[in-house]
Amino acid sequence: MPAVWVNWSLLQFQSLVLILMRVSPILFLMPVLSSRSLPSLLKAGLTLTVSLILLPLVQVDPRLLPSEPVQFGFLMAAELMIGLILGLSVKIIFAAIQLGGEVAGFQMGLGLANVMDPQSEVNAPILSQFFYLVSLVVFLAIDGHHWFFQALHQSFLLLAPGEIHLHEGLYRHFLGLLGSLFGVAVKVAAPVMAVLIFTHIALGILAKAAPQINILMTSFPLTLAIGFLFLALTVEVLIPLFTNLFQESGKALVYTLLPMMQR
């Protein structure tokens, strides 16, 4: 076999390995695909398929590929870290939505009402799961998974394997993403929390004005009824909010790559 074909095959193999390192954590953290109910073999097959599709679309500079195995191992670790950062950037949005549902459920008195989460196979607050499932339906309805794969391809166009540059700007950006989690959670839980605050104030005034009324027994079903009523009324508001969050997440992935591109 001619040496040129051997070199070409080695370059393609190294490129495929680096693409796999970036794609694997992103797909394993992607909504729906991150479910533990899906077989690991299916996830691995999908990861390999996506990597093979991206292989002819990704231009890898041979000069950036080290010849030493140890250096190539560091490059693989860097690609793995990029994939983790990109995957977590999207995972944070769903975590924020779940946090907002958990806060709203706690205010409604559902702090101990848990259901089994099929994604993580652990008990989760019931409203947290409701918000997550609604957001997941919205994500699939607006073709969010298409944006996800487009952003994955764009990540290789903006930051080819071997071109990563780490500095403190990346960590500040990622900490900012973590901070935005609480902002999104407040937006999700704000309508229910606001009305329940006024409900609790009204119940407190009623308890002072009419001590003979058993407020403890009255407040629980009243809080639940008002909470569910306003939750039903705000679904039409939450769906556009989720849509906007997912649309912005595509831009957030690009912004996540910018600190790695700066020298």
N, C-alpha and C positions, 0 to 999 in steps of 0.2 A: 504494500500500500504506500503511495507517495507520502512523503513527509508533510506536504502541504495539507493533505486531507486529515492526517493525524492531528496537526495543529488546529485545523478548523474544528474538528470534532471536540478537542479539548476545550477550546474557547466556548463552544456551544454548551458543553457540559457544565463548565464553570458558570456561565451565564444562567443556565437553568437552575443550578443550585442556589445562586444568589436571589433569583426571582422567587424561588420556593421559600427561602428564608423570610422574604418580605410578605408574601401572599399568605403563608400559613397562619400567623397570628391574626391577621385581618379577617380572614374567613372564619376562623374559630371564635372570634369575638363578634361576628356579624349577627344581628338579630335573626331569629329562626334557626340559622345554622349553628348557633352556639348552644342549642338545646341538647341536653344530655341524652334525650330520647333518641336522637339520631345516631346511627352506628358510626363509630370512629373510622371504619373502613370507607364509608360513604363520604365522610368529610375529607379524608386523605385523597380519595379518588377525585373529588371535585377540585381540591387544591392543586393536584398534579395537572388536571385538565386545564384549569385557568392559567397555570404557569406555562403550559405548552402553547396555549393560545397567545399569551403575551410574548413568548420568546422571539418570534420574528418581528415584533413591534418595538422591542426594546433594543436600543443601540448601546452596546457596552464597549468602552474604549479598552482595547487589550493592554495599553500601557498602564492602566489603573489596576490591573489584576496582578497581584504579587505571585512570584514563582515559588516562594517558600510556603510550606503547608501551614506553619504557625501564623504567618501574616494573613493567609487566606482564611484561616479560622477566625481571626479578629474581624475580617471583612464580613464574614457570615454573621458574626455576632452583631455587628453594626446594622446589617440589613434586618436582622431579627428585631432589633430595638426599634427601627423605623416602623416596622409592621405593628409592633405593640403600641407605639405612640399613636399611629393612625387609627388602629382598632379601638383603643381606649377613648380617642376623641369622639367617636360616634357612640360608644357604649355609655359615656358620661351623660349624653342627652336622655337616653332611656332610664338611666339611674336617677336622673333629676326628676323625671316624670313620676317614677315610682316613689321617690321621696316625697314629692308633693301629694300624691295620693295617700301615703302613710300619715302625713301631717293632718290632712283633711279628715281621714278616718279616726285619728286620735281625738280630734276636736269633736267629732260626732259621737264619741263613746264606743268606737269599734276598735279600741287599742288591743283587745284580746281576741278579736275575731280574725283568725288566720285560716288560710287555705294552703294547700300544697302547690308550690310553684313548679310547673313541669320543666321550666328552663334549668333551675338550679337544684331541684328536688329537695327543697327545704320549705318550711312553713313561712308564709309571707302574709302581711296584712291584706285583708280582702279588698279594700279600696285601692291599695297599691297595685294589686293584680288587675283590678278593673281598669285603672288608668293605663297600665302597661299594655293590656290587650287592645284597648281602644287605639292607643298610639301605634301599635303594631299593625292593626288593620289600616290605619291612615297611611303608614309607611309603605305598605304593599299597594294600597289603592292609588297612590300618586307615583307609583313606579320608583320608590325610593331605592330599591335594590338595583335598579338600572343606574341611578346616580352614583351608587356605591361603587359599582364596577367601573364606571367612567372615571371616578375620582382615583380609583386604584391604578388605572392606565395612566392618568395624568400625573400621578406621583412618580412614575418612571420617566415621563417626559421632562418633568421639572428637576428630578433628582435621580440620575441614573446610578446603578450600582457602582460603588467605589468613590462617589463624589460627596459623601457625607462629611460635614464639618461641624463638630460639636463644640459649643461654647455656652456660656451662662444664659444667653438669650433664649435658648431652647427650653431651659428649665423654668425661666420666668414665664414663658408663654404657656407651658404646660400647667404651671401653678395657677395661671389666670383661667385656664379651662376648668380646673377643679373649683375655683372660686365661682365661676359662672353656674355651677351645678346648683348652688343655693338660690341664685337669682331665678333660675328656671323653676325650681321647686316652689318658690313663693308665688310666681305667676300662675302656676297650676292650682295651688291650694287657696289662692287669695279670695275668689268669690265665696266659697263655702266658709272659709275662716272669718271673713268680714261679717256675713250675716249671723254666724254663730256667736260672734263677740257681742253683737247687739242683742241677740237672744238671751245670752247669759246676763247681760246688764239688766234686761227687762225682768228676768226671773229673780235677780237679786232685789230689784225694787219691789216686786210683787211679794217676795218673802218678808220684807220689812213692813209693807202695807197690810198684809194679811197673814200674820204668823200662824193662824190655824190651818192654812193650806200646807199639805205635805209636799214641799217643793222637790224634795229628793226623789219621790216616786213619780212626780209629774214631769220633772225636767228631762229624764232619760228618754221616754217615748217622744216628747215634744222636740227635743234636740235631734233625734233620729229622723222624725218626720220632716222637719224644716230642712235638715241637711240633705236628705234625699230629694226633696222638692227642688231645692236650688241646684243640686247636682244635675238633675234632669234638665233644668232650665239653662244651665251653662254648658251643656254638651255642644250646642251649636257654636259656642264661643271657643271651646277647647279644641275642636277639630281644626279651625283655621290657625289656632296657636301652634298646634302640633305640625301642621303643614309648613308654617313659616320656619319652625325650628329645624325641620328636616331639610328645607331648602337652604337655610343658612349653614347647615352642617357641611354641605359640599364646599362652600367657601372656607369654612373653618379648617378643612383638611388641607387646602392650599396654603392658608396662613400658617398651619403647623409646619409645613415644609420650608417656609421662608427662612426661619432661623438656621436651619441646617445648610442652606445654600450660601449663607454669608460667610465670607472668609475672615 
